[in-house]
Amino acid sequence: MAATAAALAGERINAEPGGVAVKGYDVVAYFTPGEPTPGKAEFEYVWRDVRWRFSNKANQEAFAANPTKYAPRYGGFCAGGLALGRTSPVDPEAFVIVDGKLYLNFNKQDAKVMSADPEAVITKADENWKRLGQAD
């Protein structure tokens, strides 16, 4: 867990500074109830100079207690794009959870490709994320 927190400490987030992460979607909701859920401005938490929105107070508090548990991998950039060596925007409706980690994708087709062989996508994306200086 400490290695994950250290890796995320300097990681670039897919949002403008002071902007909203994951296009305002609730990152905790991907885990429970397990579906993309838009967040609300009234349940906002600032982490790493980015605003994160949640659909309810309980999810906001869960994130505040452990942001690295819920924050998407690769700063919220497309996992498939990173596997190809580039940062790409995401569709918050296109996601995959692997080993308790959230991966966002450019579109639902990319999410299906990742679901078919997540290990291959993650291995390539991890290599490229490191190459981009985003992980140790």
Secondary structure, 3 states (H helix, E strand, C coil): CHHHHHHHHCCCCCCCCCCEHHHHECCCCCCCCCCCCECEEEEEEEECCEEEEECCHHHHHHHHHCHHHHCCHHHHCCHHHHHCCCCCCCEEEEEEEECCEEEEECCHHHHHHHHHCHHHHHHHHHHHHHHCCCCC
